[in-house]
C-alpha cells in the first residue's frame, strides 16, 4: 500500500513538472507600436515583448510568442489555445468575466487624431457627423459608438489600415489608444497628422490569462519585483521616452 501511494505521489509530481516544462504560448498583437511590432530584421519587438521577456526570466518559464489579430486573443485564451496574452489589453469588466488579468502594467486612455490641416475637430463633440476610423474589438470602438453613428465608424483589424484610412481621406479622425496614436503622429504620420482634444477614458492595460490560471499570481509577483529593481522603469523610458508616473 505504501509503495502504491509513493508511486501515485511521484506520478503527480512528474505531471506537474511536465506541465511547467512545456512551453507557454503567449499571444501578442501583430501591429501595436510601440508595444509590439516588427523591426527592420523582421523580428517582433516593443514594450510588451521586452516586458514579457523580463517577466518570464523572473519566474523561470519557457515560452513561444504567437502573433495574432487583437480580436482573436481573448477567444484564444478562453479556449486555452494561449496561456497568456500581452497586447495592450484594456482591463474591462466584460473581459474580466471571461479571462483573468494581471495587475495593471500601463495606464493609458483614448485620444483623437486628425489630419494636420483639419481645424474643425477639437473634441468628441465635433465627431457626431464625421467618419471615424478605429480598431476592431477594442475600447476605442466601444467609445466611438457612444457618440457617432454606427455607419460612420470604420473598423479595421490592424493599426496600419486604421491610420491609412485617415491619411487617404476615407476618415475624418482616428480615435485610439494614446501611446499608439502619439507614436504614429511623431513618426510615420509626422507633419501629416496631429492629436487634438483631451485624454478620454483613463484605462489600464493588463496581461490576460485563461480563467483560473496560476500564472496570474506568479506574473503579479514578477511585475512587482521588476518595478522595485528598476527594470520596468528602464523599459518604459526606452520605449516611451519618459519615466512612468510614480504611484
C-alpha positions in Angstrom: 0.0 0.0 0.0 2.8 2.4 0.9 4.6 1.7 -2.4 1.3 2.4 -4.3 0.9 5.8 -2.5 4.5 6.7 -3.2 4.2 5.8 -6.8 1.0 7.9 -7.1 2.7 10.8 -5.5 5.7 10.6 -7.8 3.3 10.5 -10.8 1.5 13.7 -9.7 4.9 15.4 -9.2 6.1 14.3 -12.6 2.9 15.5 -14.3 3.2 18.8 -12.5 6.8 19.2 -13.5 6.0 18.3 -17.1 3.2 20.9 -17.2 5.6 23.7 -16.3 8.3 22.2 -18.6 6.1 22.7 -21.6 6.5 26.0 -23.5 3.8 28.6 -22.7 2.1 30.1 -25.8 2.0 33.9 -25.3 -0.2 35.8 -27.7 0.5 39.4 -28.8 -0.9 41.8 -31.3 0.7 41.9 -34.8 1.0 45.7 -35.0 0.6 47.9 -32.0 3.5 50.3 -31.8 5.4 50.9 -29.6 4.1 47.8 -27.7 4.6 45.2 -30.3 5.7 45.5 -34.0 8.2 44.0 -36.5 11.6 45.7 -36.6 13.8 46.1 -39.7 15.1 42.5 -39.2 11.5 41.0 -39.3 11.5 40.2 -35.5 8.8 41.3 -33.2 9.9 43.8 -30.5 8.4 46.6 -28.4 7.5 47.4 -24.8 5.1 44.4 -24.3 7.6 42.0 -25.9 10.5 43.1 -23.7 8.4 43.3 -20.6 7.2 39.7 -21.1 10.8 38.5 -21.6 11.8 40.1 -18.3 8.8 38.5 -16.6 9.5 35.1 -18.0 13.1 35.3 -16.9 12.0 36.3 -13.4 9.5 33.4 -13.0 11.6 30.9 -14.9 9.3 29.7 -17.7 9.9 28.8 -21.3 7.6 30.3 -23.9 6.9 31.0 -27.5 5.3 34.2 -28.8 2.3 33.8 -31.0 1.4 36.9 -33.2 -2.4 37.3 -33.5 -5.0 39.8 -34.6 -6.1 41.5 -31.5 -9.8 40.4 -31.7 -8.7 36.8 -31.6 -6.7 36.9 -28.4 -9.5 36.8 -25.8 -11.2 33.9 -27.6 -7.9 32.1 -27.8 -7.4 32.5 -24.0 -11.0 31.3 -23.4 -10.3 28.1 -25.5 -6.9 27.7 -23.8 -5.1 28.0 -27.2 -3.0 30.6 -25.5 -1.5 30.6 -21.9 -1.2 34.4 -21.8 -1.9 37.4 -23.8 0.1 40.7 -23.7 -1.1 43.2 -26.3 -2.1 46.4 -24.6 -5.3 44.7 -23.5 -7.5 47.1 -21.5 -8.9 45.7 -18.3 -12.7 46.0 -18.7 -15.4 44.3 -16.6 -16.8 42.4 -19.5 -13.4 41.0 -20.3 -12.8 40.1 -16.6 -15.9 37.9 -16.8 -14.1 35.6 -19.3 -10.4 35.9 -18.6 -8.2 36.8 -15.6 -5.9 39.8 -15.7 -2.6 40.6 -14.0 -2.1 43.8 -12.0 -2.1 46.8 -14.4 1.2 47.4 -16.1 0.4 50.5 -18.2 -2.0 53.4 -17.7 -3.5 54.8 -20.9 -6.6 56.5 -22.4 -8.0 57.4 -25.8 -7.1 60.4 -28.0 -8.3 61.8 -31.3 -6.0 62.0 -34.3 -6.9 64.2 -37.4 -5.0 65.3 -40.5 -2.7 68.3 -39.9 -4.8 70.7 -42.0 -8.1 69.9 -40.1 -9.2 72.7 -37.9 -12.8 71.7 -37.4 -12.3 68.8 -35.0 -11.2 69.7 -31.4 -13.1 67.1 -29.3 -15.5 64.2 -29.5 -18.4 66.7 -29.7 -17.2 67.6 -33.2 -17.3 64.0 -34.4 -21.0 63.4 -34.3 -21.4 63.5 -38.1 -17.8 62.7 -39.0 -16.3 59.4 -40.2 -14.2 57.7 -37.6 -11.6 55.1 -38.1 -10.6 52.8 -35.3 -9.7 49.2 -34.4 -12.0 46.2 -34.3 -13.0 44.7 -30.9 -11.3 47.5 -28.8 -12.3 50.0 -26.2 -12.0 52.7 -28.9 -14.7 51.1 -31.0 -17.0 50.9 -27.9 -16.3 54.5 -27.1 -16.9 55.7 -30.7 -20.2 54.0 -30.7 -21.4 56.2 -27.8 -21.3 59.4 -29.8 -21.1 58.6 -33.5 -23.4 56.9 -36.0 -22.8 53.2 -36.5 -22.5 53.7 -40.3 -19.8 56.4 -39.7 -17.5 54.1 -37.7 -14.9 52.2 -39.8 -13.4 49.2 -38.0 -10.1 47.6 -39.0 -8.1 44.6 -37.7 -4.8 46.4 -37.5 -3.3 49.9 -36.9 -1.8 50.4 -40.4 -5.2 50.2 -42.1 -6.8 52.4 -39.5 -4.2 55.2 -39.9 -4.1 54.8 -43.7 -7.9 55.4 -43.9 -7.3 58.8 -42.2 -4.3 59.8 -44.4 -6.2 58.8 -47.6 -9.2 60.9 -46.7 -11.5 58.0 -46.1 -12.0 59.0 -42.5 -12.1 62.4 -40.7 -10.5 61.2 -37.5 -8.9 58.2 -35.7 -9.8 57.6 -32.1 -7.5 55.1 -30.4 -5.1 54.4 -27.5 -2.9 57.4 -26.6 0.6 55.9 -26.8 -0.1 54.3 -30.2 -1.6 57.4 -31.7 1.2 59.7 -30.3 3.9 57.3 -31.6 2.3 57.4 -35.1 1.9 61.2 -35.0 5.5 61.7 -34.1 6.9 59.2 -36.6 5.0 57.8 -39.6 2.4 60.5 -39.5 4.7 63.4 -38.7 3.7 66.7 -40.4 0.6 64.9 -41.8 -1.4 64.4 -38.6 -2.0 66.0 -35.2 -3.5 64.9 -31.9 -6.5 67.1 -30.7 -8.6 67.3 -27.6 -8.1 65.8 -24.1 -7.4 62.3 -22.9 -10.6 60.3 -22.8 -11.5 57.2 -20.6 -8.4 56.7 -18.4 -7.6 53.0 -18.8 -5.1 50.4 -17.6 -3.6 47.5 -19.6 -3.2 44.1 -18.1 -1.7 40.7 -19.1 -4.6 38.3 -19.7 -4.8 34.6 -18.8 -7.4 31.8 -19.1 -9.7 31.8 -16.1 -8.1 30.2 -13.0 -4.6 30.2 -14.4 -1.9 30.0 -11.7 0.3 32.2 -13.9 -1.5 35.3 -12.6 0.0 35.2 -9.1 3.5 34.5 -10.5 3.3 37.3 -13.0 2.0 39.8 -10.5 4.9 39.0 -8.2 7.3 39.3 -11.1 5.8 42.7 -12.1 6.2 43.9 -8.5 9.9 42.9 -8.4 10.6 44.5 -11.9 9.2 47.8 -10.6 11.2 47.6 -7.5 14.6 46.7 -9.1 14.3 49.4 -11.8 13.9 47.1 -14.8 10.3 48.2 -15.5 11.3 51.9 -15.5 14.2 51.3 -17.9 12.0 49.6 -20.4 9.4 52.3 -20.0 11.9 55.1 -20.7 13.3 53.1 -23.6 10.0 52.7 -25.4 8.1 55.9 -24.4 10.9 58.4 -23.9 10.0 59.4 -20.3 9.7 57.8 -16.9 6.4 56.3 -15.7 4.4 58.4 -13.1 5.2 57.5 -9.5 2.4 55.7 -7.6 
